[in-house]
Amino acid sequence: MLTSYIRAAMRQARYEIVEDDGSFYGEIPAIPGVWANARTLEDCREELESVLEGWVLLSIADHSPIPDIDGHRIEIREVA
């Protein structure tokens, strides 16, 4: 479940080259605040995935809403 969610979110990632220094900036538009910046595109992708994983885990811990991504959903259930 978590892996498929992360894969779906990463497929929505958008990247651009930062003109000032030639580094790469990446973000996932469906999840505001999840972004990365690195010197190479591959490093940017890896950093973005790491940021996304941390965001998901923090959202689960905080019981914050997690948006559906292309039909992939992470639901938090209360344990009684």
Legacy VTK file of the C-alpha trace (Angstrom):
# vtk DataFile Version 3.0
C-alpha trace
ASCII
DATASET POLYDATA
POINTS 80 float
0.000 0.000 0.000
2.678 2.519 1.001
4.978 1.580 -1.869
2.234 1.864 -4.485
1.195 5.253 -3.076
4.761 6.573 -3.215
5.257 5.250 -6.749
2.022 6.910 -7.907
3.005 10.214 -6.287
6.493 10.087 -7.815
4.953 9.600 -11.272
3.299 13.003 -10.767
6.585 14.703 -9.863
7.636 17.708 -11.932
11.238 18.837 -12.330
12.936 21.955 -13.602
16.450 23.312 -13.834
17.161 26.287 -11.579
18.696 28.959 -13.800
20.820 30.557 -11.076
22.968 27.532 -10.342
21.962 24.749 -12.746
20.612 22.563 -9.953
17.345 20.635 -10.218
14.125 21.434 -8.376
11.386 18.834 -8.035
7.923 18.878 -6.539
4.732 16.851 -6.378
1.937 19.334 -7.155
-0.772 17.233 -5.474
1.105 17.437 -2.168
2.012 21.048 -1.356
5.232 21.420 0.587
6.838 18.240 -0.756
9.810 19.420 -2.810
13.537 18.871 -3.241
16.566 20.573 -4.757
19.832 18.886 -5.754
22.776 19.224 -8.135
21.700 16.332 -10.397
18.315 15.115 -11.569
18.870 11.664 -10.056
19.824 13.178 -6.680
16.753 15.405 -6.867
14.507 12.385 -7.520
16.018 10.488 -4.601
15.685 13.468 -2.267
12.092 14.072 -3.385
11.178 10.459 -2.675
12.783 10.703 0.771
10.880 13.920 1.537
7.644 12.275 0.368
8.227 9.246 2.606
8.847 11.496 5.595
5.751 13.558 4.807
3.587 10.419 4.607
4.929 9.054 7.900
4.439 12.390 9.661
0.908 12.681 8.256
0.108 9.188 9.553
1.534 10.004 12.995
-0.405 13.282 13.152
-3.595 11.768 11.693
-3.420 14.466 9.017
-5.314 13.983 5.750
-3.374 12.316 2.944
-4.633 13.096 -0.566
-5.555 10.269 -2.929
-3.086 9.920 -5.796
-4.456 8.314 -8.967
-6.765 6.064 -6.973
-4.116 5.179 -4.382
-5.197 5.903 -0.844
-3.685 5.616 2.603
-6.318 5.383 5.275
-5.620 5.732 8.970
-7.883 3.621 11.146
-8.411 4.221 14.814
-7.589 1.220 16.981
-9.964 0.750 19.886
LINES 1 81
80 0 1 2 3 4 5 6 7 8 9 10 11 12 13 14 15 16 17 18 19 20 21 22 23 24 25 26 27 28 29 30 31 32 33 34 35 36 37 38 39 40 41 42 43 44 45 46 47 48 49 50 51 52 53 54 55 56 57 58 59 60 61 62 63 64 65 66 67 68 69 70 71 72 73 74 75 76 77 78 79
